[in-house]
Amino acid sequence: MLEEIRIGSLGVIESSTLELGPGLTVITGETGAGKTMIVTALGLLLGGRSDSGAVRTGAKSARVEGVVRVGDLSAFAGAVEDAGGEVEDDRVVLARNVSAEGRSRAYVGGASVPVSTLAEVAEPLVAVHGQSDQHRLLQAAAQRDALDRFGGESLAALLATYADVYRRLDAVERELEEVVAHARERAQEADLLRFGLGEVEAIAPEPGEDAALAAEETRLGFSDTLRTAAEQAREALSSEQGDPDALATTSAARTALEGVREHDPEAGELADRLAELTYLLSDLAADVASYADRIETDPARLAAVSERRAALTALTRKYGETIDEVLAWAERSATRLLDLDHTDERIEELRAEQELLLGERETAAAALTAARVEAAGRLGAEVTAELALLAMPHARLSVDVRPKGRFTASGADEVELMLAANTGSEPRPLAKGASGGELSRVMLALEVALAGTSPVPTFVFDEVDAGVGGAAAVEVGRRLAQLARSAQVLVVTHLPQVAAYADRHVVVEKSSDGTVTSSGLTVLDDEQRERELSRMLAGLADSDTALAHARELLDVAQELRAAR
């Protein structure tokens, strides 16, 4: 819900703040005072086209800000965050700057964004109905959505069922198209996989085999060198030729320290450590000797290992860096090959599923169409009844539900609002069948009929009462008040019968210092409202007769507001 609109240097408004609340807010003022600047400001906040001519004379730029209380508008809050803006204290500030040179900048939650992004974020917040506006309910999709909402939960359930079948059928048809279109490529891919898997199967590598064979090949290739080194090491540890060796030297050192053990305990400890070292050297010499004995020169085994490594290398060149990667490729490819080898079976499965879903779609679409036709009759009757109370007694609104000729995500129907404005006239599309003033009243009648089902939290009506007077004007006020029970409603009006039903009355007052004209916004108290209604009734704010009539209007309207 809009809580506040701040306007600076826009048209005749130098600087004003309009505080809004729930219910019905009316804006009045003398002709030329700048009432329509409020609607212009809202248009800018909604991402409408900017006009440098709207910038106040002498100002560098015009600025409009709107404070929106998020409340349960979770989708709006998400859109703000997606745009880079922030929600602070459950509120978001939307802003628009228009320079005198025509440049425009937009802001969402403190973030600078393209004007198109501002339009996308703000569009679900406000529906503006004015004689020069792009009407939300004149769009074909909006008319269909409005009818669906009017149809209630039963129609919504049918639409959900249809949408689910439509999505499933679309997925099946996309997969079928892909499988059929790429059948040749799939066959070629299967042949390549089959050949590769055959190569891997023929060689039958084991996990880690390439690394193990590389180590074995190196060992076999240097067997003589390794044996010589081992024998030299053994001789150095424990000589068989009686030459000095590590074991004899260690034993001699131990014997020397053992001889003085009794004179110093530390010498005894060192002798014990040398004893341990002697045992270790003896074991180590035996192990080295055993290692030297095991080393054999085996040219046949070396050739076999080299040949096996060459075969494994042929696999790693094609299917992976290592044998482990080759085996992983083989596992994935085997799974893929199973899928590719069942292409024909999958095509038949998909075609069978397609036929089944086509029948389900036909049934779901027919049920949805029947529900829409029934709801269309009720909506047309309700709006026609509303129009009779809004000074259009001969107007008839009908909702045309006709075949679209194709299936879409929303059904197989085209929905169009048709208006016959006069007796005997043929119904025409809403945008073509009404004048500007009539169209505003049709929109009001529609919004009243759709009250409680519309997702838009704020409605703005600019001169919805054009061409209306007397009792019809009172009915316009009643209908606006009725709509305000479930939404925030902002109305620019020149009729006191409409203004009397407001929960909040704002007047636009014009002043001039002789050189520059400016306008400001003032929220009226009860006494001020009587004077303003008197002015609207008689052109005189202090006329006793007009004041009495104003009080009477307010009393009648108060009864309706109290009954809410």
DRENLO-272364 format. One line per field, with one value per residue (C-alpha): x, y, z; residue number from 1; residue in three letters. Coordinates in nm, 2 decimals, m for minus. Each point is the difference from the previous one (the first is absolute). Layout:
<nodes>
u c(X ...)
v c(Y ...)
w c(Z ...)
num c(NUM ...)
residuo c(ALA ...)
</nodes>
This chain:
<nodes>
u c(0.00 0.12 0.05 0.15 0.07 0.25 0.00 0.26 0.02 m0.27 m0.22 m0.16 0.09 0.32 0.03 m0.28 m0.05 m0.32 m0.05 m0.23 m0.17 m0.24 m0.35 m0.11 0.21 m0.14 0.19 m0.19 0.09 m0.09 0.06 0.36 0.11 0.21 m0.22 0.12 0.36 m0.07 m0.09 0.30 0.23 m0.15 0.06 0.37 0.03 m0.15 0.27 m0.21 0.15 0.16 m0.06 0.25 m0.29 m0.14 0.30 m0.09 0.11 0.34 0.08 0.28 m0.20 m0.32 0.00 m0.27 0.04 m0.25 0.02 m0.15 m0.08 0.08 m0.23 m0.10 0.13 0.27 0.03 0.06 0.27 0.17 0.00 0.15 0.29 0.05 0.04 0.27 m0.22 m0.06 m0.32 0.05 m0.25 m0.25 0.01 0.15 0.06 m0.05 0.13 0.02 0.20 m0.07 0.24 m0.10 0.21 m0.21 0.23 m0.17 0.13 m0.18 0.07 m0.14 0.07 0.30 0.15 0.03 m0.18 m0.11 m0.35 m0.12 0.10 m0.19 m0.30 0.02 0.04 m0.28 m0.25 m0.18 m0.05 m0.23 m0.28 m0.05 m0.33 0.00 m0.11 0.36 0.15 0.08 m0.27 0.10 m0.33 0.02 0.27 m0.12 0.20 m0.12 m0.37 0.05 0.17 m0.28 m0.26 0.19 0.02 m0.37 m0.07 0.13 0.17 m0.18 0.12 0.35 0.01 m0.09 0.26 0.26 m0.09 0.02 0.33 0.15 m0.10 0.12 0.35 0.03 m0.11 0.25 0.28 m0.09 m0.02 0.33 0.17 m0.16 0.10 0.36 0.02 m0.15 0.20 0.33 m0.06 0.28 0.24 m0.10 0.07 0.34 0.08 m0.10 0.24 0.28 m0.07 m0.04 0.34 0.17 m0.15 0.12 0.35 m0.01 m0.16 0.27 0.28 m0.18 0.20 0.00 m0.03 0.35 0.16 0.18 0.18 0.10 0.14 0.19 0.18 0.06 0.15 0.24 0.11 0.05 0.19 0.26 0.02 0.38 0.06 m0.23 0.16 0.35 m0.10 m0.17 0.31 0.22 m0.23 0.00 0.38 0.03 m0.24 0.14 0.30 0.04 0.36 0.11 0.04 m0.10 m0.38 m0.26 m0.09 0.36 0.06 m0.31 0.08 0.35 m0.15 m0.24 0.28 0.21 m0.29 m0.10 0.35 m0.05 m0.36 0.08 0.18 m0.28 m0.37 m0.02 0.26 m0.22 m0.30 0.20 0.11 m0.37 m0.09 0.29 m0.14 m0.33 0.17 0.19 m0.32 m0.16 0.31 0.00 m0.37 0.05 0.30 m0.22 m0.28 0.24 0.14 m0.35 m0.08 0.31 m0.09 m0.35 0.11 0.00 0.06 m0.31 0.00 m0.32 m0.19 0.13 m0.12 m0.34 m0.03 0.10 m0.25 m0.28 0.09 m0.02 m0.35 m0.11 0.15 m0.21 m0.31 0.11 0.07 m0.37 m0.21 0.18 0.32 0.03 m0.13 m0.24 m0.14 m0.03 m0.20 m0.23 m0.05 m0.09 m0.26 m0.17 0.01 m0.16 m0.29 m0.03 0.01 m0.29 m0.20 0.11 m0.08 m0.36 m0.07 m0.27 m0.17 0.02 m0.16 m0.29 m0.04 0.00 m0.25 m0.23 0.03 m0.06 m0.32 m0.12 0.08 m0.16 m0.32 0.04 0.07 m0.31 m0.21 0.16 m0.03 m0.37 m0.07 0.18 m0.19 m0.33 0.09 0.11 m0.32 m0.20 0.21 m0.02 m0.38 0.01 0.27 m0.18 m0.33 0.17 0.19 m0.31 m0.20 0.28 0.00 m0.37 0.07 0.29 m0.21 0.04 m0.35 0.00 0.35 0.06 0.33 0.06 0.30 0.07 0.17 0.09 0.24 0.35 0.08 0.29 0.10 0.21 0.11 m0.32 m0.24 m0.16 m0.21 0.01 m0.17 m0.12 m0.21 m0.27 m0.21 m0.32 m0.02 m0.36 m0.32 0.01 0.37 0.21 0.26 0.35 0.33 0.03 0.28 m0.22 m0.35 0.02 0.11 0.26 m0.25 m0.21 0.31 0.10 m0.34 0.02 0.33 m0.15 m0.29 0.25 0.22 m0.30 m0.11 0.35 0.05 0.17 0.15 0.23 0.37 0.05 0.00 m0.05 m0.24 0.01 m0.29 0.05 m0.33 m0.19 m0.31 0.04 m0.34 m0.18 m0.22 m0.29 m0.10 0.25 0.28 m0.12 0.01 0.36 0.09 m0.17 0.18 0.34 m0.06 m0.11 0.32 0.20 m0.12 0.26 0.26 0.16 m0.18 0.12 m0.24 0.04 m0.35 m0.19 m0.33 m0.10 m0.22 0.31 0.22 m0.25 0.08 0.37 0.18 0.26 m0.05 0.29 m0.03 0.24 0.03 0.16 0.18 0.19 0.25 m0.07 0.28 m0.01 m0.30 0.03 m0.23 0.01 m0.19 m0.20 m0.19 m0.33 m0.16 m0.38 m0.07 0.23 m0.17 m0.33 0.14 0.17 m0.32 m0.19 0.24 m0.04 m0.38 m0.06 0.34 m0.02 0.17 m0.21 m0.35 m0.24 m0.21 0.30 0.14 m0.33 0.00 0.37 m0.08 m0.29 0.23 0.25 m0.26 m0.14 0.35 0.09 m0.28 0.15 0.35 m0.12 m0.17 0.33)
v c(0.00 0.35 0.20 0.32 0.18 0.29 0.23 0.26 0.25 m0.18 0.23 0.25 m0.19 0.13 m0.23 m0.20 m0.33 m0.20 m0.24 m0.29 m0.27 m0.29 0.07 0.28 0.31 0.28 0.29 0.31 0.36 0.27 m0.05 0.05 m0.04 m0.31 m0.29 m0.21 0.05 m0.26 m0.25 0.11 m0.06 m0.35 m0.06 0.08 m0.23 m0.28 0.05 0.20 0.22 0.32 0.34 0.28 0.24 m0.12 0.14 0.32 0.32 0.10 m0.33 m0.23 m0.32 m0.14 m0.28 m0.24 m0.24 m0.27 m0.18 m0.35 m0.21 m0.35 m0.19 m0.33 0.11 m0.27 m0.01 0.38 m0.03 m0.28 0.22 0.29 m0.22 m0.15 0.36 0.06 0.21 m0.04 m0.04 0.20 m0.01 m0.17 0.29 0.07 0.34 0.03 0.32 0.16 0.30 0.19 0.28 0.31 m0.14 m0.31 m0.25 m0.24 m0.21 m0.26 m0.15 m0.31 m0.04 0.23 m0.17 0.18 m0.21 0.04 0.15 m0.34 m0.17 0.26 m0.07 m0.38 0.04 0.26 m0.13 m0.24 0.27 0.24 m0.01 0.34 0.08 0.33 0.12 0.01 m0.31 m0.34 m0.20 m0.32 m0.16 0.09 m0.26 m0.33 m0.20 0.22 m0.05 m0.38 0.01 0.22 m0.25 m0.29 0.18 0.08 m0.37 m0.08 m0.31 m0.25 0.17 0.04 m0.37 m0.08 0.25 m0.17 m0.34 0.12 0.18 m0.32 m0.21 0.26 0.01 m0.38 m0.02 0.27 m0.18 m0.33 0.16 0.18 m0.32 m0.19 0.27 m0.02 m0.38 m0.03 0.30 m0.14 m0.37 m0.02 0.18 m0.23 m0.31 0.14 0.08 m0.36 m0.14 0.20 m0.09 m0.37 0.01 0.17 m0.24 m0.29 0.13 0.04 m0.34 m0.16 0.14 m0.05 0.25 m0.02 0.30 0.16 m0.25 0.27 0.14 m0.35 m0.11 0.32 m0.07 m0.36 0.09 0.24 m0.27 m0.26 0.24 0.08 m0.34 m0.03 0.34 m0.06 m0.34 0.15 0.28 m0.24 m0.23 0.30 0.11 m0.34 m0.02 0.34 m0.11 m0.36 m0.10 m0.36 0.06 0.10 0.37 0.27 0.05 0.19 m0.30 m0.07 0.37 0.03 m0.32 0.14 0.33 m0.19 m0.22 0.31 0.16 m0.32 m0.02 0.33 m0.04 m0.05 0.34 0.21 m0.08 0.23 m0.22 m0.30 0.17 0.08 m0.37 m0.11 0.23 m0.14 m0.35 0.10 0.14 m0.32 m0.20 0.25 m0.02 m0.37 m0.01 0.26 m0.19 m0.31 0.20 0.15 m0.34 m0.14 0.30 m0.07 m0.36 0.08 0.23 m0.20 0.10 m0.12 0.13 m0.19 0.16 0.34 m0.04 m0.11 0.30 0.24 m0.15 0.02 0.36 0.09 m0.15 0.20 0.31 m0.04 0.01 0.30 0.20 m0.04 m0.04 0.16 0.12 m0.31 m0.36 0.10 0.28 m0.25 m0.24 0.29 0.10 m0.36 m0.01 0.32 m0.11 m0.33 0.18 0.24 m0.28 m0.17 0.32 0.04 m0.36 0.05 0.30 m0.18 m0.12 0.35 0.15 m0.24 0.07 0.37 m0.02 m0.20 0.24 0.29 m0.15 m0.05 0.36 0.14 m0.16 0.14 0.34 0.00 m0.10 0.25 0.28 m0.07 0.00 0.33 0.16 m0.11 0.16 0.32 0.02 m0.04 0.27 0.23 0.01 0.09 0.26 0.16 0.02 0.15 0.27 0.08 0.05 0.23 0.20 0.07 0.17 0.20 0.20 m0.26 m0.16 m0.13 m0.14 m0.37 m0.17 m0.35 m0.23 m0.18 m0.34 m0.14 m0.27 0.12 m0.26 m0.13 m0.12 0.23 m0.02 0.19 m0.22 0.00 0.31 0.36 0.22 0.35 0.26 0.14 0.31 0.11 0.36 0.07 m0.17 m0.18 0.03 m0.30 m0.10 0.11 m0.06 0.20 0.23 0.09 0.00 0.28 0.37 0.10 0.09 m0.31 m0.22 0.13 m0.10 m0.34 m0.05 0.11 m0.25 m0.28 0.07 0.00 m0.33 m0.14 0.15 m0.26 m0.19 0.26 m0.03 0.38 0.17 0.36 0.14 0.35 0.16 0.32 0.18 m0.32 0.22 0.19 0.07 m0.12 0.21 m0.02 m0.35 m0.17 0.19 m0.12 m0.36 0.06 0.10 m0.30 m0.24 0.16 m0.03 m0.36 m0.08 0.17 m0.27 m0.24 0.23 0.34 0.24 0.34 0.22 0.33 0.15 0.32 m0.13 0.06 m0.30 m0.22 0.20 m0.04 m0.37 0.04 m0.13 0.27 0.32 0.18 0.33 0.15 0.37 0.24 0.32 0.27 0.27 0.18 m0.16 m0.37 m0.23 m0.29 m0.26 m0.19 m0.29 0.03 m0.28 0.15 m0.03 m0.03 0.38 0.05 m0.29 0.17 0.32 m0.18 m0.20 0.33 0.15 m0.30 0.02 0.38 0.15 0.18 m0.14 0.19 m0.03 m0.10 m0.20 m0.18 m0.07 m0.16 m0.21 m0.09 m0.12 m0.20 m0.17 m0.08 m0.14 m0.23 m0.12 m0.04 m0.25 m0.22 0.03 m0.09 m0.30 m0.14)
w c(0.00 m0.08 0.32 m0.13 m0.33 0.00 m0.30 m0.08 m0.29 m0.20 m0.20 0.23 0.31 0.15 0.30 0.16 0.19 m0.03 0.29 m0.09 0.19 m0.05 m0.14 m0.23 m0.06 m0.22 m0.15 m0.09 m0.10 m0.24 m0.37 m0.08 0.36 m0.09 0.10 m0.30 0.12 0.26 m0.27 m0.20 0.30 0.04 m0.37 0.05 0.30 m0.21 m0.26 m0.25 m0.26 0.13 m0.15 0.07 m0.05 0.33 0.19 0.19 m0.18 0.14 0.16 m0.11 0.05 0.14 0.25 0.12 0.29 0.11 0.34 m0.03 0.31 m0.10 0.24 m0.17 m0.34 0.00 m0.38 0.00 0.27 m0.20 m0.31 0.19 0.13 m0.35 m0.13 0.26 0.24 0.37 0.21 0.32 0.29 m0.23 m0.24 m0.35 m0.16 m0.37 m0.17 m0.34 m0.11 m0.32 m0.11 m0.19 m0.29 m0.01 0.17 0.24 0.29 0.21 0.34 0.18 0.37 m0.03 m0.30 m0.34 m0.26 m0.36 m0.04 m0.15 0.33 0.20 m0.22 0.05 0.38 0.05 m0.26 0.23 0.27 m0.17 m0.27 m0.15 m0.18 m0.18 m0.34 m0.13 0.18 m0.12 0.18 0.16 m0.08 m0.37 m0.04 m0.13 0.26 0.28 m0.11 0.00 0.34 0.14 m0.12 0.15 0.34 m0.01 m0.07 0.35 0.14 m0.22 m0.32 0.15 0.07 m0.36 m0.13 0.22 m0.13 m0.36 0.06 0.15 m0.30 m0.23 0.16 0.01 m0.37 m0.10 0.18 m0.17 m0.35 0.05 0.09 m0.28 m0.25 0.13 m0.01 m0.35 m0.14 0.13 m0.06 m0.26 0.23 0.29 m0.22 m0.10 0.37 0.09 m0.25 0.13 0.36 m0.09 m0.18 0.29 0.26 m0.22 0.01 0.38 0.04 m0.22 0.21 0.33 0.21 0.38 0.23 0.06 m0.24 m0.20 0.30 0.13 m0.34 m0.03 0.33 m0.10 m0.34 0.16 0.25 m0.27 m0.23 0.28 0.16 m0.04 0.14 0.29 0.08 0.00 0.23 0.24 0.01 0.07 0.28 0.15 m0.01 0.17 0.27 0.05 m0.21 m0.11 m0.10 0.35 m0.10 0.26 0.01 0.19 0.22 0.11 0.07 0.21 0.19 0.08 0.13 0.22 0.14 0.09 0.19 0.17 0.15 0.19 0.09 0.37 0.02 m0.15 m0.04 m0.31 m0.18 0.08 m0.16 m0.31 m0.02 0.02 m0.29 m0.20 0.08 m0.15 m0.30 m0.05 m0.01 m0.25 m0.22 0.00 m0.10 m0.26 m0.15 m0.03 m0.17 m0.25 m0.07 m0.06 m0.23 m0.20 m0.04 m0.12 m0.28 m0.33 m0.35 m0.20 m0.36 m0.08 0.29 m0.09 m0.36 0.12 0.24 m0.28 m0.24 0.26 0.08 m0.37 m0.02 0.31 m0.15 m0.31 0.22 0.20 m0.32 m0.09 0.32 0.30 0.15 0.22 m0.01 0.29 m0.22 m0.29 0.22 0.11 m0.36 m0.08 0.28 m0.12 m0.36 0.08 0.16 m0.29 m0.25 0.17 m0.04 m0.37 m0.08 0.12 m0.23 m0.20 0.32 0.15 m0.31 0.03 0.37 m0.06 m0.28 0.21 0.29 m0.25 m0.12 0.36 0.10 m0.32 0.11 0.35 m0.13 m0.22 0.30 0.24 m0.26 m0.06 0.37 0.04 m0.29 0.15 0.33 m0.17 m0.20 0.32 0.19 m0.30 0.01 0.37 m0.04 m0.29 0.20 0.31 m0.20 m0.20 0.32 0.14 m0.32 0.03 0.33 m0.15 m0.25 m0.27 0.02 m0.35 m0.01 m0.01 0.07 m0.11 0.03 m0.33 0.05 m0.34 m0.13 m0.05 m0.26 0.18 0.35 0.22 0.36 0.10 m0.19 m0.34 0.04 m0.09 0.25 m0.10 0.18 m0.23 0.05 m0.15 0.13 m0.13 m0.08 m0.33 m0.05 m0.06 0.26 m0.08 0.16 0.32 m0.13 m0.31 0.15 0.25 0.03 0.25 0.27 m0.06 0.00 0.34 0.14 m0.16 0.17 0.33 m0.05 m0.09 0.30 0.23 m0.14 0.03 0.35 0.23 m0.29 m0.14 0.10 m0.05 0.34 m0.13 m0.25 m0.15 m0.18 m0.19 m0.07 0.01 0.04 m0.33 m0.15 0.32 0.23 0.24 0.14 m0.23 0.16 0.34 m0.13 m0.13 0.36 0.15 m0.24 0.06 0.38 m0.05 m0.20 0.28 0.24 m0.15 m0.15 0.02 m0.24 m0.11 m0.20 m0.18 m0.02 m0.05 0.14 0.36 0.00 m0.06 0.24 0.28 0.02 0.07 0.30 m0.07 m0.19 m0.16 m0.17 m0.25 0.05 m0.24 0.10 m0.18 0.09 m0.32 m0.19 0.08 0.06 0.24 0.15 0.33 0.15 0.32 0.19 0.11 0.34 0.04 m0.01 m0.30 m0.18 0.03 m0.14 m0.29 m0.08 0.02 m0.25 m0.23 0.02 m0.04 m0.08 0.34 0.30 0.25 m0.15 0.27 m0.24 m0.15 0.35 0.11 m0.32 0.07 0.35 m0.13 m0.25 0.27 0.23 m0.26 m0.09 0.37 0.04 m0.27 0.14 0.35 m0.14 m0.13)
num c(1 2 3 4 5 6 7 8 9 10 11 12 13 14 15 16 17 18 19 20 21 22 23 24 25 26 27 28 29 30 31 32 33 34 35 36 37 38 39 40 41 42 43 44 45 46 47 48 49 50 51 52 53 54 55 56 57 58 59 60 61 62 63 64 65 66 67 68 69 70 71 72 73 74 75 76 77 78 79 80 81 82 83 84 85 86 87 88 89 90 91 92 93 94 95 96 97 98 99 100 101 102 103 104 105 106 107 108 109 110 111 112 113 114 115 116 117 118 119 120 121 122 123 124 125 126 127 128 129 130 131 132 133 134 135 136 137 138 139 140 141 142 143 144 145 146 147 148 149 150 151 152 153 154 155 156 157 158 159 160 161 162 163 164 165 166 167 168 169 170 171 172 173 174 175 176 177 178 179 180 181 182 183 184 185 186 187 188 189 190 191 192 193 194 195 196 197 198 199 200 201 202 203 204 205 206 207 208 209 210 211 212 213 214 215 216 217 218 219 220 221 222 223 224 225 226 227 228 229 230 231 232 233 234 235 236 237 238 239 240 241 242 243 244 245 246 247 248 249 250 251 252 253 254 255 256 257 258 259 260 261 262 263 264 265 266 267 268 269 270 271 272 273 274 275 276 277 278 279 280 281 282 283 284 285 286 287 288 289 290 291 292 293 294 295 296 297 298 299 300 301 302 303 304 305 306 307 308 309 310 311 312 313 314 315 316 317 318 319 320 321 322 323 324 325 326 327 328 329 330 331 332 333 334 335 336 337 338 339 340 341 342 343 344 345 346 347 348 349 350 351 352 353 354 355 356 357 358 359 360 361 362 363 364 365 366 367 368 369 370 371 372 373 374 375 376 377 378 379 380 381 382 383 384 385 386 387 388 389 390 391 392 393 394 395 396 397 398 399 400 401 402 403 404 405 406 407 408 409 410 411 412 413 414 415 416 417 418 419 420 421 422 423 424 425 426 427 428 429 430 431 432 433 434 435 436 437 438 439 440 441 442 443 444 445 446 447 448 449 450 451 452 453 454 455 456 457 458 459 460 461 462 463 464 465 466 467 468 469 470 471 472 473 474 475 476 477 478 479 480 481 482 483 484 485 486 487 488 489 490 491 492 493 494 495 496 497 498 499 500 501 502 503 504 505 506 507 508 509 510 511 512 513 514 515 516 517 518 519 520 521 522 523 524 525 526 527 528 529 530 531 532 533 534 535 536 537 538 539 540 541 542 543 544 545 546 547 548 549 550 551 552 553 554 555 556 557 558 559 560 561 562 563 564)
residuo c(MET LEU GLU GLU ILE ARG ILE GLY SER LEU GLY VAL ILE GLU SER SER THR LEU GLU LEU GLY PRO GLY LEU THR VAL ILE THR GLY GLU THR GLY ALA GLY LYS THR MET ILE VAL THR ALA LEU GLY LEU LEU LEU GLY GLY ARG SER ASP SER GLY ALA VAL ARG THR GLY ALA LYS SER ALA ARG VAL GLU GLY VAL VAL ARG VAL GLY ASP LEU SER ALA PHE ALA GLY ALA VAL GLU ASP ALA GLY GLY GLU VAL GLU ASP ASP ARG VAL VAL LEU ALA ARG ASN VAL SER ALA GLU GLY ARG SER ARG ALA TYR VAL GLY GLY ALA SER VAL PRO VAL SER THR LEU ALA GLU VAL ALA GLU PRO LEU VAL ALA VAL HIS GLY GLN SER ASP GLN HIS ARG LEU LEU GLN ALA ALA ALA GLN ARG ASP ALA LEU ASP ARG PHE GLY GLY GLU SER LEU ALA ALA LEU LEU ALA THR TYR ALA ASP VAL TYR ARG ARG LEU ASP ALA VAL GLU ARG GLU LEU GLU GLU VAL VAL ALA HIS ALA ARG GLU ARG ALA GLN GLU ALA ASP LEU LEU ARG PHE GLY LEU GLY GLU VAL GLU ALA ILE ALA PRO GLU PRO GLY GLU ASP ALA ALA LEU ALA ALA GLU GLU THR ARG LEU GLY PHE SER ASP THR LEU ARG THR ALA ALA GLU GLN ALA ARG GLU ALA LEU SER SER GLU GLN GLY ASP PRO ASP ALA LEU ALA THR THR SER ALA ALA ARG THR ALA LEU GLU GLY VAL ARG GLU HIS ASP PRO GLU ALA GLY GLU LEU ALA ASP ARG LEU ALA GLU LEU THR TYR LEU LEU SER ASP LEU ALA ALA ASP VAL ALA SER TYR ALA ASP ARG ILE GLU THR ASP PRO ALA ARG LEU ALA ALA VAL SER GLU ARG ARG ALA ALA LEU THR ALA LEU THR ARG LYS TYR GLY GLU THR ILE ASP GLU VAL LEU ALA TRP ALA GLU ARG SER ALA THR ARG LEU LEU ASP LEU ASP HIS THR ASP GLU ARG ILE GLU GLU LEU ARG ALA GLU GLN GLU LEU LEU LEU GLY GLU ARG GLU THR ALA ALA ALA ALA LEU THR ALA ALA ARG VAL GLU ALA ALA GLY ARG LEU GLY ALA GLU VAL THR ALA GLU LEU ALA LEU LEU ALA MET PRO HIS ALA ARG LEU SER VAL ASP VAL ARG PRO LYS GLY ARG PHE THR ALA SER GLY ALA ASP GLU VAL GLU LEU MET LEU ALA ALA ASN THR GLY SER GLU PRO ARG PRO LEU ALA LYS GLY ALA SER GLY GLY GLU LEU SER ARG VAL MET LEU ALA LEU GLU VAL ALA LEU ALA GLY THR SER PRO VAL PRO THR PHE VAL PHE ASP GLU VAL ASP ALA GLY VAL GLY GLY ALA ALA ALA VAL GLU VAL GLY ARG ARG LEU ALA GLN LEU ALA ARG SER ALA GLN VAL LEU VAL VAL THR HIS LEU PRO GLN VAL ALA ALA TYR ALA ASP ARG HIS VAL VAL VAL GLU LYS SER SER ASP GLY THR VAL THR SER SER GLY LEU THR VAL LEU ASP ASP GLU GLN ARG GLU ARG GLU LEU SER ARG MET LEU ALA GLY LEU ALA ASP SER ASP THR ALA LEU ALA HIS ALA ARG GLU LEU LEU ASP VAL ALA GLN GLU LEU ARG ALA ALA ARG)
</nodes>
